[in-house]
Amino acid sequence: MCGIRHSAMWLCIRRLRKWNGDRQLRAQFWRWTNQDELRARFYSQFVAPGAVVFDVGANMGNRAKVFVHLGARVVAVEPQTRCADELARMFCSRRGFTLIRSGLGARPGHAQLMIASSHVLSSFSERWIAAVKASGRFGQCSWKQGEVVPVRTLDDLIAEFGVPAFVKIDVEGYETEVVRGLSRAVPAMSIEFTPELMANTLDCVEHLRSLGEPKFQISEGESMRLMLPMWVTSGEVTDILTCIDGSSFGDLYVRFSGNWPG
């Protein structure tokens, strides 16, 4: 009988330690930094309080944190089990946050996610992995594990959560497939581009052009600023991306004139 009480006591202690540890990790995660403030000022031009935001490729939540801070209703899409579990822990008490444990693609189904030794580089795209291996940009990374995960589409999410004010897409070379799962214009979005597969970004531009009258901007690296003096057309941004420095990476920003306030 004493042994049972002893075991129960240690179980309670372990649970209490875990609870305290999780609370400390959450407190550290939600501590507001200068980088968070820079991102919040930048994204505030796209995200108003109460707006729906799709964070596609949410990873460990550094952008979702900012969108929540701005008062958005965040739908975070993350297929990696490790990252999705972390998001569940960090955002468990945040209202207006929904976690989708899935990838996105051109059509619903399942796909093989290649898990990287650095979680930020996991990808559905074998082509992208081969390209970054060849370029040597991520020479220390390996992709030795795989995980079959469910795949949905942007159209699916819109049917469930409504039209988002902003869609952030950061999926390591799978951006074209994600964009092809969208059949209507949305107010604004960002799409990561990398020098190894700039053709993918140009394919995204072409698909978006078929949906309406998009205008484009570019933000290089993690600068959190728009580099062009004005928003440009699909033809103009294609010329710019074709000539951009071969070592540059960043995000392509898109807005549709018919859906943009003002």
C-alpha positions in Angstrom: 0.0 0.0 0.0 2.8 2.4 0.9 4.5 1.5 -2.4 1.3 2.5 -4.3 1.2 5.8 -2.4 4.9 6.4 -3.1 4.5 5.8 -6.8 1.4 8.1 -7.0 3.4 10.8 -5.2 6.3 10.7 -7.7 3.8 10.7 -10.6 2.3 13.9 -9.2 5.8 15.4 -8.8 6.8 14.5 -12.4 3.5 16.0 -13.7 4.1 19.2 -11.6 7.6 19.5 -12.9 6.5 19.1 -16.5 3.7 21.6 -16.0 6.2 24.1 -14.5 8.6 23.4 -17.3 6.0 23.9 -20.0 4.9 27.1 -18.3 8.4 28.5 -18.3 8.9 27.6 -22.0 5.6 29.3 -22.9 6.7 32.4 -21.0 10.0 32.5 -22.8 8.3 32.0 -26.2 5.8 34.8 -25.6 8.5 37.3 -24.4 8.3 40.1 -26.9 11.6 40.9 -28.6 12.8 43.6 -30.9 12.6 41.2 -33.8 8.9 40.5 -32.9 8.3 44.2 -32.9 9.9 44.6 -36.3 7.8 41.8 -37.8 4.6 43.2 -36.2 5.1 46.6 -37.7 5.7 45.1 -41.1 2.8 42.6 -41.1 0.3 45.2 -39.7 0.0 46.6 -43.2 -1.7 43.3 -44.2 -3.2 42.0 -40.9 -5.9 43.9 -39.0 -7.4 42.9 -35.6 -10.0 40.1 -36.2 -8.7 39.2 -39.7 -8.2 35.6 -40.6 -4.6 34.6 -41.4 -3.3 31.3 -42.8 0.2 30.6 -41.6 1.2 27.8 -44.1 4.4 26.2 -42.9 4.1 27.5 -39.4 7.1 25.5 -38.1 7.7 26.6 -34.5 5.4 29.6 -34.6 7.6 32.7 -34.9 5.2 34.3 -37.4 2.0 32.9 -35.8 3.1 34.6 -32.5 3.2 37.9 -34.3 -0.2 37.4 -36.1 -1.8 36.5 -32.7 -0.3 39.6 -31.2 -1.9 41.7 -34.0 -5.3 40.3 -33.0 -5.7 37.9 -36.0 -7.6 34.6 -36.0 -4.7 32.4 -37.0 -5.0 29.1 -38.8 -1.5 27.5 -38.5 -0.7 24.7 -41.0 2.2 22.4 -40.0 2.7 18.8 -41.1 5.8 18.0 -39.0 4.8 16.1 -35.8 7.6 17.7 -33.7 6.7 21.2 -34.8 3.0 20.7 -34.5 3.4 19.4 -31.0 5.4 22.5 -30.1 2.7 24.8 -31.6 0.0 23.0 -29.6 2.0 23.6 -26.4 2.9 27.2 -27.1 -0.6 28.3 -28.3 -2.8 26.1 -26.1 -4.2 29.1 -24.2 -4.5 31.5 -27.1 -8.0 32.3 -28.4 -8.5 32.4 -32.1 -5.6 30.0 -32.9 -6.3 26.8 -34.8 -3.7 24.2 -35.6 -4.0 22.1 -38.8 -1.7 19.1 -38.7 -1.4 18.8 -42.4 0.5 19.9 -45.5 -1.0 21.9 -48.3 -0.8 21.1 -52.0 -2.5 21.3 -55.4 -5.1 18.6 -54.4 -6.1 16.7 -51.2 -4.5 13.4 -50.4 -1.3 12.3 -48.7 2.4 13.0 -49.5 5.8 12.1 -48.3 7.4 14.8 -46.1 11.2 14.5 -46.0 12.3 15.4 -42.5 15.5 17.4 -42.3 18.0 17.4 -39.5 17.2 21.1 -39.2 13.4 21.2 -38.8 13.1 24.5 -40.8 14.3 22.7 -43.9 11.9 19.8 -44.1 10.2 19.6 -47.4 7.8 17.8 -49.7 10.0 18.7 -52.7 12.7 16.2 -53.7 13.7 18.7 -56.5 14.2 21.5 -54.0 16.3 19.2 -51.7 18.5 18.1 -54.6 18.9 21.8 -55.6 20.0 23.0 -52.2 22.3 20.0 -51.8 23.9 20.9 -55.2 24.3 24.6 -54.3 25.9 23.7 -50.9 23.8 26.4 -49.2 22.6 23.9 -46.6 25.6 21.6 -46.7 25.4 20.6 -43.0 21.8 19.4 -43.4 20.5 15.9 -44.1 17.1 14.5 -45.1 17.3 10.8 -43.8 13.7 10.4 -42.5 10.3 10.5 -44.1 6.8 10.8 -42.9 3.6 10.3 -44.8 1.2 13.2 -43.9 -2.2 14.3 -45.0 -2.4 17.1 -47.6 -5.2 19.7 -48.0 -5.6 22.7 -50.2 -6.0 26.4 -49.7 -9.5 26.1 -51.2 -10.3 23.6 -48.4 -9.2 26.0 -45.7 -11.2 28.8 -47.2 -14.3 26.6 -47.3 -13.8 25.9 -43.6 -12.5 29.2 -42.2 -13.4 31.8 -44.7 -11.4 34.1 -47.0 -8.1 35.1 -45.2 -6.9 38.6 -45.2 -3.3 37.3 -45.5 -1.7 34.0 -46.4 1.9 33.3 -45.5 3.5 30.5 -47.5 6.9 29.1 -46.4 7.2 25.5 -47.4 10.8 24.9 -48.7 10.3 24.5 -52.5 6.7 23.3 -52.4 5.2 26.8 -52.9 4.0 26.2 -56.5 1.9 23.2 -55.4 0.4 25.2 -52.5 -0.5 28.1 -54.7 -2.1 25.7 -57.3 -4.5 24.7 -54.6 -6.0 28.2 -54.7 -8.8 28.9 -57.2 -9.7 32.4 -56.2 -8.0 35.7 -55.4 -7.4 36.6 -51.7 -6.5 40.1 -50.5 -2.8 39.5 -49.8 -0.2 36.8 -49.4 3.6 36.1 -49.2 5.5 33.3 -50.9 9.1 32.4 -50.0 11.5 32.3 -52.9 15.0 30.8 -53.0 17.7 31.2 -55.7 17.9 27.4 -56.4 14.3 27.2 -57.7 13.4 30.7 -58.9 11.4 28.9 -61.7 8.9 27.8 -59.0 8.3 31.4 -58.0 7.7 32.4 -61.6 5.1 29.5 -61.8 3.4 31.0 -58.7 3.3 34.4 -60.4 1.7 32.9 -63.5 -1.0 31.0 -61.5 -1.8 34.0 -59.5 -2.1 36.1 -62.7 -4.8 33.7 -63.8 -6.9 34.5 -60.7 -7.2 38.3 -61.1 -5.1 41.4 -61.2 -2.3 40.9 -58.7 0.4 43.4 -57.8 3.7 42.3 -56.4 6.5 43.4 -54.0 9.7 41.8 -52.8 11.2 41.6 -49.4 14.8 40.3 -49.3 16.0 37.9 -46.5 14.6 38.8 -43.1 14.7 42.5 -43.7 11.0 43.0 -43.0 10.7 45.8 -45.6 9.5 46.1 -49.1 12.4 46.7 -51.5 10.6 48.1 -54.6 9.5 51.7 -54.8 6.0 50.6 -55.7 3.9 47.5 -56.3 4.5 46.1 -59.8 2.6 44.0 -62.3 3.2 40.3 -63.0 5.3 41.0 -66.0 7.4 43.5 -64.2 8.0 41.2 -61.2 8.9 38.4 -63.5 11.7 40.5 -65.1 12.9 41.5 -61.6 13.0 38.0 -60.3 14.7 36.7 -63.4 17.5 39.2 -62.9 17.8 39.0 -59.1 21.1 38.1 -57.5 21.7 34.4 -57.5 22.4 34.2 -53.8 19.3 36.2 -52.8 16.3 34.7 -50.9 13.3 36.3 -49.4 9.5 36.6 -49.9 7.3 37.6 -52.8 4.4 39.7 -51.6 1.1 39.7 -53.5 -2.1 41.7 -53.3 -5.1 41.7 -55.5 -6.4 45.1 -56.5 -10.1 44.1 -56.3 -9.7 42.7 -52.8 -7.4 45.4 -51.3 -8.9 48.0 -49.0 -8.8 51.4 -50.6 
